[in-house]
């Protein structure tokens, strides 16, 4: 059986690892590979390689860094189909969805290709007599990323291209559930001309995570995952003096007003709720039906949910694949059962879905729960599966209040034909990313991604301008070149002032 190794100092290696974890094909339920699980010594080796590489990479020219990024970008394009099928085989998402993930990650590589503009400093001439001031940004050193299973290439691509383009070296700890995409990316970086040790991959579990968080030579950690783990990462890493980006969970709402085009809204809610089997941090998991929109919206959603084709991700006819593990399937099924027991109406039930020829796969079908209330577990908990909960309210004000009372604040959307309601909504909701007639408002790479409240621990969003600031620190230089023909001015004992 194939064993997926680490990538340290420019080569695949088993290092000192002896433990492994299974990597499954979610569509069949069968194990298809084993992945090595790093010990602290393996993390030490990766960080040591990155530290050594930083000595030269940190002083490399912008031209050299962007040359690598342009080459890396072209390799991602060339290998898009191969990468998409690899992601689908380990995650379970359909191949077209995996391609979309690659494209959205590649956009950050394209942003990194233009990193020279983002790194420009500023200059102020003659701030005092014969004194000038300028500033610039420098890399931190060795930085690390700890990434989730649901986007095995996109989320890491939101981190390491900007970190590397700004002059840092990188250690990636991907999810052990679908690690092959990260190994593939390491090979592409090498082919693009990235020096050995600049990009490293250590596969593993909590042992590897803790070793990264505690390592004294790791300057910063980027994390995406659940809120409890995000809190843990933030607390442990900041205690060691590290910078931390920690993005947590979500419970994303989509508000539908009576004046919305219900076919349009239901189409987008269906795709946003059930795409990737609901395993997206930006998936719409709550539909908020306002007033007269309620019955009509649920009727259309029921029809569209029943039309979703569930099947293996490698099958071009499939709209939605399986969830990542058997345990994930059992958790989603239990959440639906609990919702029904607590009074929700099960309009579409995905608990009994099986796929012919893939009876052991981790499949659960699209599920619509109506008349869910905020006190129910189906509303309060992040199910992370293909479950859409419908909450009914009477007014836009009540919809805004429901969203603001929720502890998460990652993304939200409003479907309406009215500009006044949309404008009020976007100003009043306490959420980091908002879509107007757009269900999954993931910003472009030249903006930054991050929520509010329990969806972002700390205050550091990811990629875009905030990513550049996160992976660099500023220096301000005040300069005087005394005029050779002018008598020297006496030094003053009082605090220096301009003059």
Steps between C-alpha positions, in 0.01 A plus 500: 500500500620850415658694788485880484822648637607840625683752280803646676789695349396437140428126512239248607607329821374272773727684744465331839127427478372155591130573558252514212133584445268364231398710199162386369309531177177649638299373203583135571591510868820311426848598613709608202824613668676557830648832606794538731435686824783728607669489836649815658841407358354508148362849560844599632656376174256697287547818701879459491488467121277806476726699733807419292317588178386833644861618524505537121131515405434787740760703310387390154385760253137576423578401142614153609195445720248612241674292232435191712138603555435551129645154427303342784180660372552349154562156649173523695322572172675215319422244771151624590316187386743264671483699823120518490468123464749447781300729730174330403639155572597587859244766595199368306391829339411494132784569256353828375473625858865405554593695186321803643702465819824495300399812306414695816832401653687587182361854521714551811805377311420762237480763774840379623637543147441873550637508854745778412217751493362379835844532662565857391597726787460875527741794516467844657755759399631774733282418803746715691802696379710251295302206644302246296280207607417181311353162589510146362387150598712193568412130532460333839702182438351151532120502495254210510154408378257250654218432256169310490377209289219683322723701266823301474655732240311831515549584868875421498526711182344786695806484727831382357522696170478834683729381780762379252468796264562738789824316581402251771551124501203274570407181685157360410306252714205394281209284610600137529165405342592628151873577494598414141424843351761659730765248392414575137533875560843447657614329181360784288689757708822307445433488126431876506850560635429561869819429698515201731363559847284801414182288491463193723211265580463301821197275520358420838249532777492697827858396576624687192270795568630544854860470383441784254320717755779455755801521269713804592617552140148529354411869487136480391221246458202512265206273582160420353265255673238475771455775758607291804825402328550856372481623860748233608744588220473872571551465874789255480687672219460855631620381841825422323517845344387398152277690262181304433229495237223276638182461295225299666161354422186644347124492488432700186153647442331594175201732538227481236253791477155474341610721209782263403488278191430176688618270220828691483540506879413132541743401223782678679402380847489142375846523346644685799351260756571170326807568288799306635244318720475815713862464611595862442565770757299729271214255436150637558364292785209727604238648272306785661162536331342840560122534516308378196815347348483204742262241350588578139875485565480165681290357217762596240788385721337161547476449124855610435649295786334187365654568159858497635686199361701331775784277390876445484702815447673347199165448321428799271127451564535564874404837648608406851739238635534333841617654825860446605471209748256246640506689830403820318206323339383366836528846654291662225233229524485542878460878463203456264339248736544736793352786298189295429471401866521865605212601273646585159310381193711270282399617152774307318673215682848394390567252777413189302681583177709222347681499168483189285837333477630715787295370788793534742570860403452786745191642332227711654252680280379860490282573801260792556369570850217752523375702797830479681531736795819652645477289815527171305831316468457490122527878505756552775757237398724494194380180329748525210292286270225530235233633736309823436300630797214743425422762764188711448476864609255781431729794415844597378572644844428163657721325243788736584445438869512122452832527315651740752397280793682202349851451641650450153561781252676354198280564196140593430283588200176678418279430200285797408407733216509802732813711541383664823463168683832373361686812605354496851576129527866536404552784746321343797594132499800409716668275246832526320399405144165591344338407171215686334330244276830308530476198734872429556672841524862381498698814413753520221868453582568873513255532790539306824296205627379492859190505715398659828412367845574128550594459134829689545705464814724804534497765231704368205305407184662296225649576155486833316644815664445360850703194404791715387491692828477176701807341342718813521599760757557866437813705547508879505835668427580862587806627311724808518801561279676807646595764248880517478503880463259567784620510859378211709192569707538431867330186632212577734426330827126563464278261300564554127248713314464612144613842395 
